[in-house]
C-alpha cells in the first residue's frame, strides 16, 4: 500500500492522485490493482504484472494445486509468461507524461510556499517517482528541485523538515550529481545539526542522509569539516540506546569518512582509534609516519592506551629499532603516551621496548640521538619501570644483561651525573621504580655502593628543580632500609642536604608526596645515631615535626593521600628525641616543652595506623624509663630537739600526692610518668592488637612499671587496676613471637611476686604450661626467668633450681 501525499494511507485514491491522465483498466494488474511496469500474458491471454503472477503460481505449487488463472480459476497447462512489449511501451509513455505533469505541479507547489498539506504531498510525490527510476532523479535534478527541497531543512514545521530529510535521502541514493547539489552551501552543517536534535526521527533521517552523502568520496572531507560532525557520529555509533539501524548507519558513515586522513585524525581524537591504527599498520610509508606522529599528539584514555599498545605496540618498537630519526622521534612521542599507564606499559615490555630504549640512552658518538629524543627515551623508560615487570629476567642484549645488572646501573648513574636536569629526573625515576620492587632493590643498592654514588645521589636533594629533588628524595627513601648508616653518615656531614630535607618537610602547601618521602627518609635512619639526632636538633627539625603533628591532629593541615605516610614519618622523627634523654637536660627540657609524653599517649589511640602506635609506645617506654630519675622525692624533715626528749612527739609527717610506683612527685609533663598521664589504660588497650610489633612495643612500655628501680608491687597493682594482667597472660599463652614470649615471661615473673595474684594464677594450667614451654625452649635468660616464675606458682621447688641465681 502506498503512502498519500499528506502522510495518510489509502489505496485507489492515492494511486489515482498520482496521475493527471485517466488510468486505463488495461494498465492495471488484476492481482495488485496497480499500474503495471512489466506486463506479461499467460496461456489464456490474461495479462498481469510479472512479479504478481509468479507469486500466484508459486502459491499454487506450495499448496499442492495445479496452476490456475487467477481470474477464471481454470487450470493451465503451462506457466510460461509472454512479455507484453507493446503494452509496456504504452504504459511507459503514459507514465512519463503523467510524471512530467505531476513534477511541474510539485515545482509550482514547492516554489510558491503553499500550505503544509500541499508541500507534504509534493515531497511525497517526488519521493515516489525517485524510488521508481534513476531517470526521475535526473528529472528532479534538471527541474532544480533539489536546492528547493534542501532549503526546507530550515522550515519551522517539523513535519516538513522530516519529509525533506527523507526525500533528499531518496534523491541522493546512487546519484552523485544530486549529492553534490544537496551538499552545496551550508546544507551539510544544517544536516549535522539534526544529529543532536531532540526529535529522534529527524536524527535518524539525518544519519541516513549523511550516510548516502558519505558514499561520495569528494564529500567526505566536507562532512568531516563541519564542527562536531564526527564527534556526534562517533557518539551515535557507540550508543546503547539509539535505534539499531541508526547506529549501524552512523558506523557505516564513519567507515566511509575514513577515506579522508583528516577525518581519521578527528575520529582518533574522539576515541575511535581503529581507523588511525589501520593506516599506521597498512598505509603508505608517508601515511604511516603521519599517523605515528599524530598518535603522539593525542590525549588517550587508559583503556585506549591498552588498545593501542596491543594493536600497534610492536610496530612502534620496530620503528625505534630501524627507522629514520624523524620516524624514531614520532614513535617515541607515541610510546611516551602509551607507556604512561601501567597495563599498557607492560604490553610494551612484552613487545620488546627495553633493548632499543636502553641502547638509545647509552649510545654516544655520531649515531647517538639528539638530547631532546634521549629525554623522551628516559621518560618512557621511567614509565615502563613503574609497571612492576620482572626486569631482572628481561635480557637487554646478547650478553643477557638486564636493567638491574651492575654495569647497566653504573651506566645509568653515570648518565644521571652527566646530563641535564630533564634526563637526570627521568633516570632518577627509573631508579626509584627499580628500588620500589623487593626483587630488584638489592641489585640497585649493591650497584650504588660499588660505584660510590651515594654522595652524588644525596647532592640532588639540593637541586633547584623540584622534580629532580623529589625523585632524589624518593630514591634515597627506597634505599634507606638497606644503607641507612651510609646515608646517615653522609647527611650528618657539613653539606646542606639535611637542611634541604627539613625545609621540604616545613613547607605549608598541604601535604605533598615530596614531604612524605623526605620525612620518611629521615624516619628510616638509625635512631641510635646520636650525632645525626643532634644535627636534627640544631636544624630545628623536631620543632617542625612537632608543629606538623599537632597541626594534623587539630585538623589545621588537611589530609590527603600522603597524610598517613607523612604523619608516620613525623612521629618517628620526633621519637628520636626520646633515645637521647639520658643525661641531657636540654633534650629533657625540649621533651617537656613539647609535652611529648602526652602527645605520644594521645597517638596511641590512632587505630589503623600501626606504625604510629608502635613508635608512640616505644617513645613512651623511653620516656617512662626516665621517670625514676625525674620524679621529685619528698624530703622528710629531721626530728627536732623536743622530739628527741619526748618521743611521743616524733610522728612521721603524712605526705600526700606521691606516685606509688616512683615514690615521688610525678607528672606527665615533667617526669613523663605513665600513671599521671593516664597512659597505662591506653597502653593496655593496645595489648590485643593484631600487629605483633605494636604489642611488643606496648608491652615494653608497660614493663617500665615493673623495673628494679621502681616499686614493683605497686606497679603490679597499677596493672591490675587497669585490667592489664590478663592480656599479658594471654600474650604468654599465645606465644606469637619469640620477642613477645621473652617480654611476657619477664613481666609475668614480676607479676607473680605478688602472692595474692600468684595464688590466683597458680590454678591456671595454661599459664603454667606456657611457663614450662619457655623454661624448656627459651634462651638462657628466658629460662632463668621462667624458672623463677614457676617457683612463684609452686611448679618448681625452691631447692631444685639448676641455674645460678642472677638478677632478672
C-alpha positions, 0 to 999 in steps of 0.5 A: 500500500502506498503512502498519500501525499499528506502522510495518510494511507489509502489505496485507489485514491492515492494511486489515482492522485498520482496521475493527471491522465485517466488510468486505463483498466488495461494498465492495471494488474488484476492481482495488485490493482496497480499500474503495471511496469512489466506486463506479461500474458499467460496461456489464456491471454490474461495479462498481469504484472510479472512479479504478481503472477509468479507469486500466484503460481508459486502459491499454487505449487506450495499448496499442492494445486495445479496452476490456475488463472487467477481470474477464471480459476481454470487450470493451465497447462503451462506457466510460461509468461509472454512479455507484453512489449507493446503494452509496456511501451504504452504504459511507459509513455503514459507514465512519463507524461503523467510524471512530467505533469505531476513534477511541474505541479510539485515545482509550482507547489514547492516554489510558491510556499503553499500550505503544509498539506500541499508541500507534504504531498509534493515531497511525497510525490517526488519521493515516489517517482525517485524510488521508481527510476534513476531517470526521475532523479535526473528529472528532479535534478534538471527541474532544480528541485533539489536546492528547493527541497534542501532549503526546507531543512530550515522550515519551522514545521517539523513535519516538513523538515522530516519529509525533506530529510527523507526525500533528499535521502531518496534523491541522493541514493546512487546519484552523485550529481544530486549529492553534490547539489544537496551538499552545496552551501551550508546544507551539510552543517544544517544536516549535522545539526539534526544529529543532536536534535531532540526529535529522534526521527529527524536524527535518524533521517539525518544519519541516513542522509549523511550516510548516502552523502558519505558514499561520495568520496569528494564529500567526505572531507566536507562532512568531516569539516563541519564542527562536531560532525564526527564527534556526534557520529562517533557518539551515535555509533557507540550508543546503547540506546539509539535505534539499531539501524541508526547506529549501524548507519552512523558506523557505516558513515564513519567507515566511509569518512575514513577515506579522508586522513583528516577525518581519521585524525578527528575520529582518533581524537574522539576515541575511535582509534581503529581507523588511525591504527589501520593506516599506521599498520597498512598505509603508505610509508608517508601515511604511516609516519603521519599517523605515528606522529599524530598518535603522539599528539593525542590525549588517550584514555587508559583503556585506549592506551591498552588498545593501542599498545596491543594493536600497534605496540610492536610496530612502534618498537620496530620503528625505534629499532630501524627507522629514520630519526624523524620516524624514531622521534614520532614513535617515541612521542607515541610510546611516551603516551602509551607507556604512561599507564601501567597495563599498557606499559607492560604490553610494551615490555612484552613487545620488546621496548627495553633493548632499543630504549636502553641502547638509545640512552647509552649510545654516544658518538655520531649515531647517538640521538639528539638530547631532546629524543634521549629525554623522551627515551628516559621518560618512557623508560621511567614509565615502563619501570613503574609497571612492576615487570620482572626486569631482572629476567628481561635480557637487554642484549646478547650478553643477557644483561638486564636493567638491574645488572651492575654495569647497566646501573653504573651506566645509568648513574653515570648518565644521571651525573652527566646530563641535564636536569630533564634526563637526570629526573627521568633516570632518577625515576627509573631508579626509584621504580627499580628500588620500589620492587623487593626483587630488584632493590638489592641489585640497585643498592649493591650497584650504588655502593660499588660505584660510590654514588651515594654522595652524588645521589644525596647532592640532588636533594639540593637541586633547584628543580623540584622534580629532580629533588623529589625523585632524589628524595624518593630514591634515597627513601627506597634505599634507606632500609638497606644503607641507612648508616651510609646515608646517615653518615653522609647527611650528618656531614657539613653539606646542606642536604639535611637542611634541604630535607627539613625545609621540604618537610616545613613547607605549608602547601598541604601535604605533598608526596615530596614531604612524605618521602623526605620525612620518611627518609629521615624516619628510616635512619638509625635512631641510635645515631646520636650525632645525626639526632643532634644535627636534627636538633640544631636544624630545628627539625623536631620543632617542625615535626612537632608543629606538623603533628599537632597541626594534623591532629587539630585538623589545621593541615588537611589530609590527603593521600600522603597524610598517613605516610607523612604523619608516620614519618613525623612521629618517628622523627620526633621519637628520636628525641626520646633515645637521647634523654639520658643525661641531657637536660636540654633534650629533657627540657625540649621533651617537656616543652613539647609535652611529648609524653602526652602527645605520644599517649594521645597517638596511641589511640590512632587505630589503623595506623600501626606504625604510629602506635608502635613508635608512640609506645616505644617513645613512651617506654623511653620516656617512662624509663626516665621517670625514676630519675625525674620524679621529685622525692619528698624530703622528710624533715629531721626530728627536732630537739623536743622530739628527741626528749619526748618521743611521743612527739616524733610522728612521721609527717603524712605526705600526700600526692606521691606516685606509688610506683616512683615514690615521688612527685610525678607528672606527665609533663615533667617526669613523663610518668605513665600513671599521671598521664593516664597512659597505662589504660591506653597502653593496655588497650593496645595489648590485643592488637593484631600487629605483633610489633605494636604489642611488643612495643606496648608491652615494653612500655608497660614493663617500665612499671615493673623495673628494679628501680621502681616499686614493683608491687605497686606497679603490679597493682597499677596493672591490675587496676587497669585490667592489664594482667590478663592480656599479658597472660594471654600474650604468654599463652599465645606465644606469637613471637619469640620477642613477645614470649621473652617480654611476657615471661619477664613481666609475668615473673614480676607479676607473680611476686605478688602472692595474692595474684600468684595464688590466683594464677597458680590454678591456671594450667595454661599459664603454667604450661606456657611457663614450662614451654619457655623454661624448656625452649627459651634462651638462657635468660628466658629460662632463668626467668621462667624458672623463677616464675614457676617457683612463684606458682609452686611448679618448681621447688625452691631447692631444685633450681639448676641455674645460678641465681642472677638478677632478672 
